[in-house]
């Protein structure tokens, strides 16, 4: 399959050019940050292959490549929590995508039942022997 | 080097347990989203190896692994735009990190001189032959 996106040029062309030339890694994937279009909260990080990216652009709903299930996946297909793309951005070297979305259904992005996958805040405590003890202050809140 | 983080347990332990057990990929890296602690804007996506993650936790400044330069990198070391960690979060399966930061210096996170690496919004136009024409509405704004 030949790429349906622009050929990647020089660093300068990639950074300030007007062509979308996404860089897929050696597994054919590009990282994709999903944030809520309303309040900007980061909801999840997922990966797209070329087909998922094309379907996302064509349909306006977020499609990903599931690395664990090794299959194309329309987010929310079974849960009803589909992600309608409000805005799509790419970073300087075009190897990461940012989607600003509106979540359908009950507004939950994480498969654990909470809004954002990033539901745990990390805390660091210095223990008596000066080693670091890591843990979480917050568990998932439903 | 033995890991300085918890051993990864069952899916349930990883998702709702109280132990930080980050998953590094086959290159020893974990993806790290950086967002502004004040307004939540997504600034960049970078990668950490175990050493970068340990230094970030120990120092409170963001350290990454540069895949292009293949070296450990304290963000802002040369530019002065270091990232002071206000909050650190991990996602459900603990294979992605979210840093909420305060940028020092002139408040610029991207090496191109703009605040966020995600300075370009993607637009899609349907061309006469029904193929998709992709481009950007916004270039970098300094």
Boltz contact constraints between the chains, C-beta under 6 A:
constraints:
  - contact:
      token1: [A, 15]
      token2: [B, 112]
      max_distance: 6.0
  - contact:
      token1: [A, 18]
      token2: [B, 135]
      max_distance: 6.0
  - contact:
      token1: [A, 18]
      token2: [B, 136]
      max_distance: 6.0
  - contact:
      token1: [A, 20]
      token2: [B, 122]
      max_distance: 6.0
  - contact:
      token1: [A, 20]
      token2: [B, 134]
      max_distance: 6.0
  - contact:
      token1: [A, 31]
      token2: [B, 31]
      max_distance: 6.0
  - contact:
      token1: [A, 31]
      token2: [B, 45]
      max_distance: 6.0
  - contact:
      token1: [A, 33]
      token2: [B, 33]
      max_distance: 6.0
  - contact:
      token1: [A, 33]
      token2: [B, 42]
      max_distance: 6.0
  - contact:
      token1: [A, 35]
      token2: [B, 42]
      max_distance: 6.0
  - contact:
      token1: [A, 40]
      token2: [B, 40]
      max_distance: 6.0
  - contact:
      token1: [A, 42]
      token2: [B, 33]
      max_distance: 6.0
  - contact:
      token1: [A, 42]
      token2: [B, 35]
      max_distance: 6.0
  - contact:
      token1: [A, 42]
      token2: [B, 98]
      max_distance: 6.0
  - contact:
      token1: [A, 45]
      token2: [B, 31]
      max_distance: 6.0
  - contact:
      token1: [A, 45]
      token2: [B, 96]
      max_distance: 6.0
  - contact:
      token1: [A, 57]
      token2: [B, 124]
      max_distance: 6.0
  - contact:
      token1: [A, 88]
      token2: [B, 122]
      max_distance: 6.0
  - contact:
      token1: [A, 89]
      token2: [B, 118]
      max_distance: 6.0
  - contact:
      token1: [A, 89]
      token2: [B, 121]
      max_distance: 6.0
  - contact:
      token1: [A, 90]
      token2: [B, 120]
      max_distance: 6.0
  - contact:
      token1: [A, 91]
      token2: [B, 117]
      max_distance: 6.0
  - contact:
      token1: [A, 91]
      token2: [B, 118]
      max_distance: 6.0
  - contact:
      token1: [A, 92]
      token2: [B, 110]
      max_distance: 6.0
  - contact:
      token1: [A, 92]
      token2: [B, 112]
      max_distance: 6.0
  - contact:
      token1: [A, 92]
      token2: [B, 117]
      max_distance: 6.0
  - contact:
      token1: [A, 96]
      token2: [B, 45]
      max_distance: 6.0
  - contact:
      token1: [A, 98]
      token2: [B, 42]
      max_distance: 6.0
  - contact:
      token1: [A, 98]
      token2: [B, 118]
      max_distance: 6.0
  - contact:
      token1: [A, 110]
      token2: [B, 92]
      max_distance: 6.0
  - contact:
      token1: [A, 112]
      token2: [B, 15]
      max_distance: 6.0
  - contact:
      token1: [A, 112]
      token2: [B, 92]
      max_distance: 6.0
  - contact:
      token1: [A, 117]
      token2: [B, 91]
      max_distance: 6.0
  - contact:
      token1: [A, 117]
      token2: [B, 92]
      max_distance: 6.0
  - contact:
      token1: [A, 118]
      token2: [B, 89]
      max_distance: 6.0
  - contact:
      token1: [A, 118]
      token2: [B, 91]
      max_distance: 6.0
  - contact:
      token1: [A, 118]
      token2: [B, 98]
      max_distance: 6.0
  - contact:
      token1: [A, 120]
      token2: [B, 90]
      max_distance: 6.0
  - contact:
      token1: [A, 121]
      token2: [B, 89]
      max_distance: 6.0
  - contact:
      token1: [A, 122]
      token2: [B, 20]
      max_distance: 6.0
  - contact:
      token1: [A, 122]
      token2: [B, 88]
      max_distance: 6.0
  - contact:
      token1: [A, 124]
      token2: [B, 57]
      max_distance: 6.0
  - contact:
      token1: [A, 134]
      token2: [B, 20]
      max_distance: 6.0
  - contact:
      token1: [A, 135]
      token2: [B, 18]
      max_distance: 6.0
  - contact:
      token1: [A, 136]
      token2: [B, 18]
      max_distance: 6.0
